[in-house]
Amino acid sequence: MEEPIKREFLTSKEVADILRVTPATVMNMIKRGQLRGKKVGAGGISSPWRIPKEDIIKYVELEEEKLAVKKSLKNQSPSMSGKT
């Protein structure tokens, strides 16, 4: 029998600590669709959110790729970037 996939979830506070942002920023990222999040508990306004750990990994990898591209473009010689 195949073992069920264990999904790990983090709180918005844990995600904030990892990304070095505030929990409010994490909530805004969820609202903008940058991260997926699920409310847990009774469903009230103050219900905690959980974010899949795999989403955080993907987000960080994407941001690192963007940074690498930016650095690469910045380090190109002026003749390659179209400047004269």
N, C-alpha and C positions, 0 to 999 in steps of 0.2 A: 504494500500500500504506500502511495506517495505521501510524503509528509506535507502538511499544510504550510503555505507561505506565511512566515511571520513578518508582519509589517510593524515597523517601529515608528512611533509617533513622538513628537516633541511638543512641549508647551510653547506658547508665544514668548515667554520669558527665556526659555532655553535657546530658542532660535535667535532672539535678540542678543543674547550673550555671544553666540557663535558668530553672528554677522556684525557684532559691535554697533548695534543700533538700539533704539528704544522699542519696547513692546508695542507702542503706538505705531511706529514705523512698520513693524511686522504686520499689524492689522491692516494698515494701508496697502501693503504689498499684496495681501490676500484680496482686498477689495479691488485692486487694479488687475488681479489675475496673474501676478508674478509668482505667487505661491498658492498652493491649494491648502485649504484648511477646513476642518469640520468642528462644529460646536458639539460639545459633549455635556451630558448632564440634563437638567430639567428643561433647558431651552430658554431661560430668562436672559435678560440683557447682560447680566454678569457671568453667564455660562462660560467656562473655559474653552479655549480652542486647542485643537491638536493639528499639527502639521506633519505630513509624512517626511521622515528622515531622508528618503530618496529624493524628495523635492529640493531639500536644502543642498544636497550633494550636487544635483543637476544645476541649481541656481549658481552655486559657487563656481562650478566648472565653466558655465557660460560666461560669467563675469570675468574669469581668468582669461578666457579666449578673447573677449572684447579688449581687455587690457593689453594682451600680447599684440593684437592687431594695431591698436593705437600706438604702442611703442614702435612697432615695425614701420608704420607710416611716418612717425615723427623722425625716425633715424634714417629714412631714405635720403639720398642725395638730392639737391634741388633739381638736377636735370631729370631725375626719375619721377619727381612729383609734379612736373609741368611748370615749375617756377623757373624764371630766368634771371 
